[in-house]
Amino acid sequence: MSSSTSGPLSGPAPTDWRRLSPRMLLVHPVQEVVRAAPALLGLLVAGTSSGGKGHLWTLAGVGLTVLFGMLRWFTTTYRISPEHVQVRRGLLNRKVLTVPRDRVRTVDVTSHVLHRVLGLARVEVGTGTSDRRHDSRLKLDALSAAEAANLRVELLHRSPAAQSPVAQSPAASPVPPPAGSTPAAETELARMRPGWVGFGPFTMSGLVTVGVVGGFVSRLVSEGNIDLDQVGPVRETWRWFSAMSLALEIATVVLVLVVFVGVASTLGYVLAYGNFRLTRHAEGTLHVTRGLLTRRATTIEERRLRGVEVDEPLLLRAVRGARLSAVTTGLRSGQGGQRGGSMLLPPAPRAEAAAVARLVLSHAPGATGPAPPTEPFTEPLTAPLIPHGPAALRRRFTRAFGVHVPVLVALLLFWALGEPPLWPWLTAAALLPVTALLAADRYRSLGHALTSGYLVTRWGSLVRRRVVLRCDGVIGWTVERSFFQRRAGLATLTATTAAGGQSYQVRDVELAEALRLATAGTPGLLDPFLQRAGSVSQ
């Protein structure tokens, strides 16, 4: 875990303190001015409206902001000893953040546009803890690009010699690779292809852009007291739109929205995943780089890999697309996408995601898991899944129509007793086939398998997920049965792990099958409980 201490530190003699790149003096003042822009604008408006010299107050505010940004370089230093990574910062409140080197899980390197122009990069050293009260990531903003790359190698790619008792002695200190040196050989597993851009519109990430643009325009109109009726192009467009029939108006709005969201989603896809590259380092790490304007690099240790997850959102699945992420310890679930921290492949062809997953799993330590010697190895990504039976099918439809039908009946009663508009009832009735299709698709997505030391589980409709989890990464099993599940003879089996989302479910499976999976996945773990249950039943 990372710790925060103040004052002198005890322990073995560390290496010399290092400073950030002097070129950061051109980055931090600009960043601080941008962050303080609303406050500086407020000073200008307040000073001008009160008859004072608002521009002088604004200049003074800009000067103080720039000075504050420059102080970071003078007050931030870091050092790397054989046992710890330490960052010292602060002027009045001096603080030293310490992370044991054996707790370093990730070293993320990010370069924004201004960083790249100046040849800089921001380094974040993560321990993988999920405590939200304290930031467990040491941030160094910014280092030179070469120094950031060498620091990543120094922290994650230590040679066996660095692990020897001599290297761990207090007098010894790690020797970083020479500046600009090339790390050990890497094998490329995947690279961005031009055809993948076609999956951008189906990610629907442009919906966020619609909300941001709509909010910005609304705020601009409100704050500026702009009367849209007095704007010629807006007035003419509204007049042209109002002359249409209702059906044509709806079709026009839908068409414009689809085109805008599609273009925005494609642009966002290119900016986020341009120059994507996945490589495997010879010393056992996966390295992901991506980003067209802002370059991001993430390193995942293969020894911490416990499996993979293939996600297929509904629209992406319709065009045979999928995205791939790692189930690994040391990366908090929700990072980057927030799942960007564990992403192994952006939205791409489903076959490509399966191929990359096979490559990743085949190189992971303990790849074949605890499979019996007599059992032939079966590829977990393509292994046939066991369906969950008619009881699970009935449960899918019962849960779907259990909400839809009462709403439909209530709308029908309101329409019969009063005189409300008929369209809500007709809309709800028209959505009944959609509800049935979703229920059928949710059942079709259900499935599980236990093959070659891997637990495979699949679920979901709007987002179909298939998780391949190594059984030796499971630290516990939970069998849950609600009142309705007990009546249907079903249960939900949850595999608990220290990786990824920490728990993965096999939903609505027969109780006997759930116990069989848990027993076969972790032999001997449930024997005391099963024996106790047997003795009680007798």
Salt bridges, closest charged atoms under 4 A:
GLU32 OE2 - ARG35 NH1 2.84
GLU32 OE2 - ARG72 NH2 2.91
ASP108 OD2 - ARG137 NH2 2.56
GLU124 OE2 - ARG122 NE 3.40
GLU124 OE1 - ARG137 NE 2.90
ASP131 OD1 - ARG133 NE 3.26
ASP135 OD2 - LYS139 NZ 3.78
ASP141 OD2 - HIS28 NE2 3.68
ASP141 OD1 - HIS115 NE2 2.92
GLU154 OE2 - ARG18 NH2 3.37
GLU188 OE1 - ARG191 NH2 2.69
GLU188 OE1 - ARG277 NE 2.82
GLU223 OE2 - ARG219 NE 3.06
GLU236 OE2 - ARG239 NH1 3.50
GLU301 OE2 - ARG303 NE 3.44
GLU301 OE1 - ARG304 NE 2.74
GLU302 OE1 - ARG280 NE 2.99
GLU309 OE1 - ARG339 NH2 3.24
GLU309 OE2 - ARG465 NE 3.21
ASP311 OD2 - ARG323 NE 3.91
ASP311 OD2 - ARG339 NH2 3.92
ASP311 OD1 - ARG465 NE 3.58
GLU312 OE1 - ARG350 NE 2.97
GLU352 OE1 - ARG193 NH1 3.57
ASP441 OD1 - ARG317 NH1 3.34
ASP441 OD1 - ARG444 NH2 2.98
ASP441 OD1 - ARG464 NH2 3.59
ASP472 OD2 - ARG470 NH2 2.91
ASP508 OD1 - ARG395 NE 2.99
ASP508 OD2 - ARG396 NH2 2.55
GLU513 OE2 - HIS448 NE2 2.86
GLU513 OE2 - ARG516 NH2 2.76
